[in-house]
């Protein structure tokens, strides 16, 4: 008898298990020639590209912590870019992919999750996380699972092309 046990991996705070999956984890990324301290810094700054409040971008970039970057980006008195609701998931995906392609140690943690479901266990976020009652959309968890699959395909492609090279 073959029994497969599916486990759900929950993450939220950087100091908890799988904390490296958090956008607040200290794993810098470089996108379009700009170095960002965390995915959170990048994501929050992208809200204002081309908006009347674009002047906040360098302030977010220079924020001392991801918590500070998040607070700056979430300030309701600022106007986000007009297309934000259309592009925010793609902006997040690009940053998360870059993070896991850049840092070997956490890439291995992500790949080691196999085919497990990954859930951001945020009690307050029903878009990126699962929310307190676990009915949220879990878009960050879905992005992580998608990135995990893309990295697997990239690795497979690398192995195949390396093995097929002619000298």
N, C-alpha and C positions, 0 to 999 in steps of 0.2 A: 504494500500500500504506500503510495507516494503522497505525502501531505506537505503542502506549501503553506508556510505561515507568513502572512503579510503583516509587517509592522509599520506603524506610522511614526515618523520621526518628527517630533515637535521641537522647535527652536524659538528663541525670542531674545533674551539678553546675551551679551557677548561673553559673560562669565559663566554661562550655563552650558551644558553639553550642546554641541553643534553651534556654539556661539559664533563661529567663523561664517555662518550663513547669514548673519545679521548684516545689514548695511552700515551698521555702526562699528563693525569690526575694523581693527587697525590694519587694513590691507590696501595700501595706496594703489591708484590706477593712473594711467596716462591715456588721455583720449584727445585726439586732434592736437597733439603737441603740448597739452596742458596737464600738469601733474595735479592730482586731487588726493587729499589725505585719506578720504574714505568714499565709498559709493554714495553715502548720504550727502556729503558735500557736493558731489557732482549732480546728483539728482535734484537737490533743492535749488541749486543755481540754474539748472536748465529750465525751471519754471518761468524764468524771467527773460529768457533770450528773446530779443526783439520787442519786449514790452516797454511801456513807459517807465517801469521801475527797474530797468536793466542795470542801473547804477548799483544795485544791491549785489550783483554777481561777484565782484571782487571782495566784498565784505564777507559773503558766504564762503568764498574760496579761502579766505584768510582766517576763518573761524577756528578757534583753538581746539574745539571738540566737535564731534558729530552732533551732539545734543544742541550745541549752540547753532550749528549750521541748520539743523532742523527747525529750531525756534525762529530763526531769521526767515526761512523759507515758508513757514506756516503762518506768518503774520498776516492777519486778515485785512489789514489796511493797504496791503500791496496788491497790485493787479498782475495776475499771471498772464502769460502769453495766450493769445486767442485760441490756439489749437491745442492747448495743454491736455484737455481730456482725450483728444485723439492720439496724441503722441506719448503720453506719460508711460504707458506700458512698454513701448519700444525703447524709450530712453532708459528705463530701468533694466530692460533685458540687455541692452548694449553694455551698460556699466557692470552688471553682474557677470556677463560672459567675460569681459575684460579682466575682472578681478580673478576669476578662476583660471583663466589662461595665463595670467601673470604670476600667480603664486602656486608653486608646485605642491607645497604642504597641504593647503586647503583643497586643491584640486583632487588630491588623493583621498581626502576625507569625503568629498562629494561623491567621487566614483565608488568609494567603499559602501555607500548607501544602497548599492545594487538597484533594485527596482522598487524600493520602498517609497511610500508616499511621504512627501516632505510638506510640513505645515508650519507657517509662521503663527505661533501661538500668542498673538497679540489679543489681549482682552478688550481693546478699544477699537481696533482697526478691522473693519468688515470688508474693506477693499483689498488691501495687501495681505491681511491675515484672516484668521478664522473667527475673530470676535469672541466675546465672552461665552456665547451659547453655541459656538462651533458651527454657525450657519453662514459665516463670511465667505467671500469669494476666493480667498487664499491666492491671489495673483502672484505674490512673491514666491510662494511654494511652487506654483506651477512654472514660473520662470526658472527656478532652480532645477526642477525636474527636466525641463526642456534643455537647459544649458548642459546638464549631466549627459543627456542623450547626444547633444551636438558634440561634446568633447569625446564621447565614445566613438562617434563616426569619424572625427578628425584623427583620433589615434589609429583607428582601423585603416583609414586612408593612408596615413603615414607609413604604417607597417607594409601595406600592399605596395605602395610606390617604391619604398626602400628595397623590398624584396625583388621587384621587377626591373630595377635599374640594370642597364647593360654597361659594362666597362669597356 
